[in-house]
Amino acid sequence: MAEISLAILGMGRLGTSIGLALKRYMREGGSHRFSITGYDTVSSYAKTAKQMQAIDDIKNRPQEAVKGKDIIIIAMPYGEVETVYQMIAPNLRDGTVILDLSTLKQSPMQAVEKLLSPEVHVVSVAAVVNPKYLFDGVNETDRATEDYFDKGMMMLMPTVKCAQQAVTLAMDFSQLLGATPQFFDPSEHDALIAATELLPALLGVAYFYTMCHGDGWLDTQRLSNPFFGVLSRPLFDLHPDDLRAMWLSSGSHLIRNINEMILTLTRFRDLIMEKNDDALAVALDNTSKEYQAWINRRHNNKWKNERPIAEAPTFGETMSGMFGNLVNIGKKDKDK
């Protein structure tokens, strides 16, 4: 049995769900014990997570939360990630493993290279969550659940200097949470996130911007219902600084998707202006069929050209002695 100290930086739905999943693992007889410390810039989020029993302790500063920890989870708002790395760097011990869940990967990886000791091992992770929550996009702390990662995937993107033992730990940790680990390329990940997360957020913000600056806004807002609320939800969940940071970091990936979306909107506009019922029917029918096919694939986790699943020993086989081995690697490197 290993006693593992862990810090979760960021107690939104994602970070709190990790804590709940670890508590489930222990409650159901897991052979290792986790001591979990939480931190969030919004103190009420951490307090809610503790009330939900997702964490054992709260620290008011990230550098206090990470001191002496074996594993650190980064689940902070994107615009705060580099600052957090700057703050915690002096307090990280050799052999610490960081699992970074930042929305985009390439910019945080550059910060890691610049700020952290090579004896700290970072694996960038992207969670593809339980299909049960596919239509539940509310990211508040109290929506966290212990099964949030079940039947999902963890896309693993280790940094170049990351030790193999840390990669193995990330694979095992993913399975412990209920997800299937797979390897992924950071640049490919960021391109896909621009399409699946950043552009939808941009469309919602842009549409709200259009409506609130329109002449009929006083009347329009009175008739708002869930369709409008869901579309504009990013303005509730994300700080403007985080939206701006993600859009600018994504750069060419997001611009390419914006250009394609403009072309699509133009086509649909023209079909509606022309009252082209036949062409519009074909476009909607084909889109609806592919949508249903996607929903089916997503819920069953069955995909064409399936990527190879990362295979690893069980969590119990690898955890014992893991951190001692990582510390020894750092010492050996210094002795060369």
Beta strands, then each sheet from edge to edge (+ up, - down):
strand 1: 3-9
strand 2: 33-39
strand 3: 57-58
strand 4: 71-74
strand 5: 97-100
strand 6: 121-128
strand 7: 153-158
strand 8: 180-183
sheet 1: 3+ 2+ 1+ 4+ 5+ 6+ 7- 8-
end
